[in-house]
Amino acid sequence: MGPSTVLRVVLDAADREVDRQRATARAVTVDRIMRGVVFDKAQLALPTYCLAILQNLPQEDQDRLARQSTALKDAPMDERAKNLSLAGWQ
C-alpha cells in the first residue's frame, strides 16, 4: 500500500464528511422551498427549467434526469416525498 493509496483513502473520507454536512443544509433548504408545490406541475417544469439554465449539460446527463423524473412520477411514494426527491436531484 503506497502513499497515493493512503492519500486517496483520506481524501475520500474528507469528501464524504463534507457531503454529509452539506446534505443537511441542502435538505433543510429543499424542504422549505418545496412546501406547497404540486408534484404533477413541478415534475415537468422544474427539470425543464434546470436544463435551460445549465447550457452545457451533456445529453447523457439530460437523458438520465428525464429517466429519473419519469421513474419518480411512477413511484409508489406520497407527493411530499416525490417533491423532495425531485428538488434534490436538481
MARVEXTI-440658 format. One record per atom (N, C-alpha, C): atom name; y negated, z, x. Coordinates in steps of 0.001 Angstrom, whole numbers, plus 500000, padded with zeros to 6 digits. Layout:
{node 'CA' {Y Z X}}
...
END
This chain:
{node 'N' {501168 500000 500850}}
{node 'CA' {500000 500000 500000}}
{node 'C' {498767 500000 500897}}
{node 'N' {498011 498924 500838}}
{node 'CA' {496852 498789 501704}}
{node 'C' {495577 499318 501074}}
{node 'N' {494493 499282 501849}}
{node 'CA' {493201 499780 501366}}
{node 'C' {492692 499025 500138}}
{node 'N' {492977 497740 500071}}
{node 'CA' {492498 496974 498924}}
{node 'C' {493188 497413 497635}}
{node 'N' {494443 497810 497727}}
{node 'CA' {495167 498290 496549}}
{node 'C' {494584 499620 496069}}
{node 'N' {494320 500506 497005}}
{node 'CA' {493729 501799 496655}}
{node 'C' {492348 501596 496044}}
{node 'N' {491561 500737 496644}}
{node 'CA' {490226 500455 496125}}
{node 'C' {490300 499870 494721}}
{node 'N' {491250 498961 494485}}
{node 'CA' {491400 498345 493168}}
{node 'C' {491749 499404 492121}}
{node 'N' {492626 500335 492459}}
{node 'CA' {493010 501400 491528}}
{node 'C' {491799 502264 491186}}
{node 'N' {491008 502615 492184}}
{node 'CA' {489823 503449 491968}}
{node 'C' {488794 502695 491115}}
{node 'N' {488564 501434 491426}}
{node 'CA' {487602 500642 490644}}
{node 'C' {488059 500456 489202}}
{node 'N' {489344 500213 489006}}
{node 'CA' {489866 500065 487646}}
{node 'C' {489700 501357 486845}}
{node 'N' {489961 502493 487476}}
{node 'CA' {489792 503781 486808}}
{node 'C' {488328 504006 486437}}
{node 'N' {487428 503667 487340}}
{node 'CA' {485998 503824 487061}}
{node 'C' {485568 502906 485920}}
{node 'N' {486064 501666 485913}}
{node 'CA' {485741 500731 484831}}
{node 'C' {486210 501262 483486}}
{node 'N' {487418 501807 483443}}
{node 'CA' {487937 502342 482183}}
{node 'C' {487098 503519 481693}}
{node 'N' {486661 504366 482594}}
{node 'CA' {485838 505516 482202}}
{node 'C' {484483 505063 481659}}
{node 'N' {483873 504091 482318}}
{node 'CA' {482599 503551 481831}}
{node 'C' {482798 502913 480462}}
{node 'N' {483892 502170 480290}}
{node 'CA' {484181 501555 478998}}
{node 'C' {484332 502601 477905}}
{node 'N' {485020 503702 478190}}
{node 'CA' {485198 504771 477191}}
{node 'C' {483855 505370 476794}}
{node 'N' {483010 505607 477768}}
{node 'CA' {481704 506200 477472}}
{node 'C' {480836 505244 476666}}
{node 'N' {480833 503987 477046}}
{node 'CA' {480031 503009 476321}}
{node 'C' {480591 502751 474927}}
{node 'N' {481911 502844 474775}}
{node 'CA' {482540 502614 473475}}
{node 'C' {482068 503641 472451}}
{node 'N' {481892 504862 472874}}
{node 'CA' {481423 505904 471958}}
{node 'C' {480041 505559 471413}}
{node 'N' {479147 505168 472294}}
{node 'CA' {477793 504795 471861}}
{node 'C' {477829 503555 470963}}
{node 'N' {478659 502574 471323}}
{node 'CA' {478769 501359 470501}}
{node 'C' {479314 501681 469121}}
{node 'N' {480298 502549 469050}}
{node 'CA' {480909 502893 467760}}
{node 'C' {479884 503532 466824}}
{node 'N' {479055 504404 467354}}
{node 'CA' {478012 505052 466541}}
{node 'C' {477013 504011 466049}}
{node 'N' {476612 503122 466926}}
{node 'CA' {475646 502072 466557}}
{node 'C' {476233 501127 465516}}
{node 'N' {477460 500687 465717}}
{node 'CA' {478106 499779 464763}}
{node 'C' {478237 500445 463405}}
{node 'N' {478629 501697 463388}}
{node 'CA' {478764 502421 462126}}
{node 'C' {477439 502451 461374}}
{node 'N' {476357 502731 462070}}
{node 'CA' {475037 502799 461447}}
{node 'C' {474595 501425 460933}}
{node 'N' {474766 500419 461735}}
{node 'CA' {474301 499073 461376}}
{node 'C' {475088 498485 460206}}
{node 'N' {476390 498748 460168}}
{node 'CA' {477244 498088 459175}}
{node 'C' {477340 498826 457841}}
{node 'N' {476658 499952 457687}}
{node 'CA' {476673 500657 456397}}
{node 'C' {476079 499747 455323}}
{node 'N' {476778 499627 454232}}
{node 'CA' {476283 498834 453111}}
{node 'C' {476523 497341 453229}}
{node 'N' {477135 496894 454315}}
{node 'CA' {477400 495469 454498}}
{node 'C' {478638 495085 453683}}
{node 'N' {478557 493961 453005}}
{node 'CA' {479679 493438 452229}}
{node 'C' {480493 492531 453148}}
{node 'N' {481754 492876 453379}}
{node 'CA' {482575 492144 454334}}
{node 'C' {482665 490663 454010}}
{node 'N' {482888 490323 452749}}
{node 'CA' {483061 488913 452388}}
{node 'C' {481844 488066 452746}}
{node 'N' {480670 488656 452744}}
{node 'CA' {479459 487933 453144}}
{node 'C' {479316 487908 454663}}
{node 'N' {479584 489021 455298}}
{node 'CA' {479399 489136 456753}}
{node 'C' {480474 488400 457535}}
{node 'N' {481660 488243 456963}}
{node 'CA' {482787 487657 457682}}
{node 'C' {482483 486246 458175}}
{node 'N' {481692 485506 457476}}
{node 'CA' {481298 484176 457934}}
{node 'C' {479941 484209 458629}}
{node 'N' {479005 484944 458068}}
{node 'CA' {477635 484933 458581}}
{node 'C' {477503 485565 459967}}
{node 'N' {478142 486693 460193}}
{node 'CA' {477976 487393 461465}}
{node 'C' {478538 486607 462651}}
{node 'N' {479780 486125 462583}}
{node 'CA' {480263 485320 463714}}
{node 'C' {479454 484037 463920}}
{node 'N' {479028 483417 462829}}
{node 'CA' {478226 482190 462946}}
{node 'C' {476922 482473 463670}}
{node 'N' {476269 483559 463305}}
{node 'CA' {475020 483947 463959}}
{node 'C' {475245 484232 465445}}
{node 'N' {476277 485005 465720}}
{node 'CA' {476558 485362 467120}}
{node 'C' {476858 484129 467962}}
{node 'N' {477607 483195 467418}}
{node 'CA' {477904 481966 468154}}
{node 'C' {476645 481141 468373}}
{node 'N' {475735 481181 467414}}
{node 'CA' {474498 480411 467542}}
{node 'C' {473602 480951 468654}}
{node 'N' {473582 482274 468836}}
{node 'CA' {472707 482831 469865}}
{node 'C' {473355 482822 471251}}
{node 'N' {474673 482639 471299}}
{node 'CA' {475363 482511 472586}}
{node 'C' {475537 481027 472874}}
{node 'N' {474570 480438 473506}}
{node 'CA' {474509 478984 473656}}
{node 'C' {475650 478389 474468}}
{node 'N' {476151 479106 475440}}
{node 'CA' {477137 478520 476346}}
{node 'C' {478505 479173 476246}}
{node 'N' {478852 479704 475093}}
{node 'CA' {480150 480334 474925}}
{node 'C' {481227 479251 474934}}
{node 'N' {482225 479400 475790}}
{node 'CA' {483280 478372 475865}}
{node 'C' {483979 478187 474515}}
{node 'N' {484421 476975 474255}}
{node 'CA' {485087 476646 472997}}
{node 'C' {486310 477526 472764}}
{node 'N' {487012 477845 473822}}
{node 'CA' {488196 478709 473705}}
{node 'C' {487818 480071 473113}}
{node 'N' {486698 480629 473563}}
{node 'CA' {486240 481917 473034}}
{node 'C' {485789 481792 471583}}
{node 'N' {485136 480679 471250}}
{node 'CA' {484725 480444 469868}}
{node 'C' {485943 480344 468950}}
{node 'N' {486962 479638 469419}}
{node 'CA' {488183 479484 468629}}
{node 'C' {488890 480829 468443}}
{node 'N' {488910 481634 469500}}
{node 'CA' {489538 482953 469410}}
{node 'C' {488810 483830 468387}}
{node 'N' {487484 483788 468390}}
{node 'CA' {486701 484557 467425}}
{node 'C' {487009 484097 466003}}
{node 'N' {487122 482793 465801}}
{node 'CA' {487444 482273 464467}}
{node 'C' {488824 482748 464013}}
{node 'N' {489799 482724 464914}}
{node 'CA' {491148 483200 464563}}
{node 'C' {491139 484690 464232}}
{node 'N' {490420 485468 465023}}
{node 'CA' {490353 486909 464784}}
{node 'C' {489668 487213 463452}}
{node 'N' {488627 486480 463155}}
{node 'CA' {487895 486686 461908}}
{node 'C' {488766 486361 460701}}
{node 'N' {489512 485283 460790}}
{node 'CA' {490414 484901 459706}}
{node 'C' {491525 485933 459533}}
{node 'N' {492076 486387 460646}}
{node 'CA' {493139 487400 460582}}
{node 'C' {492606 488696 459976}}
{node 'N' {491390 489036 460325}}
{node 'CA' {490791 490251 459784}}
{node 'C' {490586 490132 458281}}
{node 'N' {490162 488972 457828}}
{node 'CA' {489948 488748 456395}}
{node 'C' {491246 488973 455621}}
{node 'N' {492360 488559 456199}}
{node 'CA' {493653 488657 455526}}
{node 'C' {494363 489995 455776}}
{node 'N' {493786 490839 456620}}
{node 'CA' {494433 492103 456987}}
{node 'C' {494410 493098 455823}}
{node 'N' {495471 493903 455690}}
{node 'CA' {495522 494912 454625}}
{node 'C' {494759 496173 455029}}
{node 'N' {493438 496031 455148}}
{node 'CA' {492573 497144 455534}}
{node 'C' {491491 497289 454482}}
{node 'N' {490896 498487 454420}}
{node 'CA' {489785 498634 453482}}
{node 'C' {488541 497947 454060}}
{node 'N' {487575 497697 453195}}
{node 'CA' {486396 496925 453586}}
{node 'C' {485617 497578 454721}}
{node 'N' {485507 498876 454705}}
{node 'CA' {484759 499586 455759}}
{node 'C' {485399 499362 457120}}
{node 'N' {486711 499465 457192}}
{node 'CA' {487416 499236 458459}}
{node 'C' {487248 497788 458918}}
{node 'N' {487288 496863 457975}}
{node 'CA' {487080 495454 458324}}
{node 'C' {485672 495236 458865}}
{node 'N' {484670 495845 458220}}
{node 'CA' {483289 495707 458691}}
{node 'C' {483124 496226 460105}}
{node 'N' {483676 497393 460371}}
{node 'CA' {483553 497977 461712}}
{node 'C' {484263 497120 462753}}
{node 'N' {485408 496599 462379}}
{node 'CA' {486150 495728 463306}}
{node 'C' {485393 494436 463550}}
{node 'N' {484862 493849 462501}}
{node 'CA' {484115 492594 462643}}
{node 'C' {482899 492783 463538}}
{node 'N' {482164 493837 463312}}
{node 'CA' {480962 494066 464123}}
{node 'C' {481329 494447 465557}}
{node 'N' {482454 495095 465741}}
{node 'CA' {482874 495485 467073}}
{node 'C' {483237 494325 467959}}
{node 'N' {483634 493203 467381}}
{node 'CA' {484005 492019 468167}}
{node 'C' {482792 491284 468674}}
{node 'N' {481699 491379 467956}}
{node 'CA' {480542 490541 468263}}
{node 'C' {479898 490901 469575}}
END
